[in-house]
């Protein structure tokens, strides 16, 4: 049996070149845990978590201190999707097309569309992590960067991250295409700049140490119907509290809703929806203590532009699972996009007078550090 994929590989690389030029914001901004190893649906993936460094006084002596060990922890999340994008050709179709534009040309475009669909779906899953953010900044319904020469929207959402201890060296801000259009129009110096790689990855500008990208998959959050809720704890809640009780009000308070407390301007993101009179904030919780019967205000619906440290969010990709004895594919090829970091598996299945090609990938996403994630509302 000839190596079916030998002639396909140029098509696949041509397709990657097309898709990688599309501006995706989240995939190139997060930590990618990519591997050609296979993973089953719902399989647990563990990612290392390095603790904060602890300093010590320098004391002269005959030998260095017996210190420096660290307990490397881990957090886990699951491979939640195992997906493929198929395309198939039979002999009659191949023969007819080869008398016209040619199979290779059309097949390259089909693979380009498959990779585009795969990247968009993964991008959307990453965008949905906005509900795990610590806090929010901005005005719901008002597009950021609307004032010429004013980058304060980026500055204040960055402040949330650095106040929570996020490393300032690799911060990301992903905005929707509406905010991207305003950014280009209002900020005259904010043109797409830098190397060819930066342009292909959709970087608009590096502002205040944050690489700003845009994505078509940024989510729009629809607020719950909750109103008139009060804090329900006679002792109130101290700084850092995440589990809160509420009473008196009516309606729903949903995960992703942004709430404030009377007398405090901090915008906290709800991590667990109100249920049985209890709700939960994402880490690190309250920045200021709140007293009993303080009013809770649920903010309006918003576009969930996201700021985060690259190390906070992880995308794990794997090749889809196979039986130990393999399946009926006659050939397979692992293809890594050097720009997005996505690794796809391409399989070829020989059928009766037709061939099925399949682009496959398994993945899962997780926010391991909600403290280092914030929402820029739009």
C-alpha positions, 0 to 999 in steps of 0.5 A, spaced: 500 500 500 503 506 497 504 512 503 497 515 501 499 521 505 505 523 502 502 527 496 497 530 501 502 533 506 503 539 501 496 540 501 496 540 509 501 545 510 498 550 505 492 549 509 495 551 515 498 557 512 492 560 510 488 558 517 494 561 521 493 568 518 486 568 521 486 572 527 485 568 533 486 571 540 486 566 545 490 560 543 496 563 542 495 567 548 495 561 553 499 555 555 499 550 550 500 543 553 500 539 546 503 532 545 502 527 540 500 522 545 493 519 545 488 521 550 481 518 551 475 522 552 474 525 559 481 522 561 484 526 566 490 531 565 495 534 570 499 540 569 504 542 574 503 548 579 509 551 581 509 555 588 511 562 590 518 563 591 520 564 599 526 568 600 531 568 606 536 572 609 543 571 607 548 568 612 555 567 611 557 560 613 562 554 611 556 551 607 550 554 603 544 553 607 540 546 606 534 550 603 531 551 596 526 544 596 519 546 593 513 542 593 511 542 586 503 541 586 498 540 580 491 541 578 487 537 573 482 537 568 479 533 563 479 532 556 472 534 554 472 533 547 474 528 542 472 531 535 474 530 527 472 534 521 471 529 515 472 529 508 471 524 503 472 523 495 469 517 491 472 515 484 467 519 480 468 525 483 476 525 483 475 524 475 471 529 474 474 534 478 481 533 475 478 535 468 477 542 472 480 545 477 483 539 480 482 535 486 489 537 490 487 544 489 480 543 492 482 538 497 487 543 500 481 548 501 477 543 505 483 541 509 483 549 511 476 549 512 477 543 517 482 547 521 479 553 521 473 550 524 477 546 529 481 552 531 474 556 532 471 551 536 477 550 541 478 558 541 470 558 543 472 553 549 477 558 551 473 564 551 468 561 555 473 561 561 471 568 562 466 565 568 472 563 572 475 570 572 477 574 579 474 581 578 472 585 572 473 592 570 469 597 565 462 599 563 458 594 560 455 595 554 461 600 552 466 598 548 473 599 551 478 604 548 473 609 545 477 615 547 483 617 543 490 616 546 487 613 552 489 606 554 487 606 561 482 600 560 488 596 559 492 599 565 486 598 570 484 591 568 492 590 568 492 593 575 487 587 577 492 582 575 498 585 578 494 586 585 493 579 585 500 577 584 500 575 576 507 575 573 508 582 569 512 579 564 507 575 560 500 578 560 495 578 555 489 581 553 484 578 548 478 583 545 472 582 541 473 584 534 468 590 535 473 593 541 479 591 535 475 596 530 475 601 535 482 600 538 484 601 530 480 607 529 481 611 536 488 609 537 492 612 531 499 609 533 495 602 535 496 599 528 498 592 527 506 592 528 512 588 529 514 581 526 511 577 521 509 572 526 506 577 531 501 579 525 499 572 524 498 571 531 493 577 531 497 582 536 495 589 535 500 592 540 503 591 546 500 596 551 503 596 559 506 590 558 500 586 555 500 583 548 493 585 545 490 580 541 482 580 538 478 574 537 471 573 534 470 568 539 469 573 545 463 571 549 457 575 550 455 574 557 447 575 559 446 577 566 441 573 571 435 576 573 437 577 581 435 584 584 435 586 591 439 581 595 443 582 601 449 579 605 446 574 609 451 573 615 451 576 622 458 576 622 459 579 615 465 576 611 472 578 611 477 579 606 478 573 602 472 570 603 469 566 597 463 563 599 457 568 601 450 567 603 445 572 600 437 573 602 431 578 601 432 578 593 429 575 587 431 572 581 437 569 579 445 570 580 449 566 574 456 564 574 459 570 570 455 575 573 459 581 576 457 584 582 458 589 587 457 591 594 454 598 597 460 602 599 465 598 595 467 599 587 470 592 586 467 588 581 467 581 583 465 575 578 461 570 580 464 563 580 458 559 582 451 561 581 446 563 587 443 556 589 439 555 596 441 562 598 449 561 597 453 563 592 461 563 590 466 568 588 472 566 584 479 566 588 482 571 591 475 573 593 473 579 597 478 585 597 474 588 603 470 586 608 463 586 608 458 587 613 451 583 614 445 586 610 450 590 605 446 590 598 449 586 593 448 589 586 448 585 579 451 588 574 449 589 566 450 584 561 457 585 557 462 583 552 467 578 556 474 581 553 479 577 557 486 579 561 490 574 564 497 571 565 499 566 560 501 561 565 494 562 568 490 558 563 492 551 560 490 548 553 491 541 553 491 537 546 492 530 544 491 525 539 484 522 539 484 515 542 485 508 538 484 501 540 490 497 542 490 494 535 489 500 531 483 501 526 482 501 519 486 507 517 491 506 512 495 511 514 496 517 519 500 523 520 501 528 526 501 535 523 503 541 528 501 548 526 508 552 529 504 558 529 498 556 534 501 550 537 495 546 535 497 538 533 492 535 528 492 528 527 490 526 519 487 519 518 486 516 511 480 511 511 480 507 504 473 505 502 469 501 497 471 506 491 472 512 495 477 515 500 475 518 507 480 523 510 479 525 517 482 531 521 482 529 529 484 532 535 482 531 543 482 537 548 481 540 554 481 547 557 482 549 564 483 556 568 488 554 574 489 561 577 483 565 577 487 570 581 491 572 574 484 572 570 480 578 569 474 581 565 475 587 561 467 589 560 465 591 553 
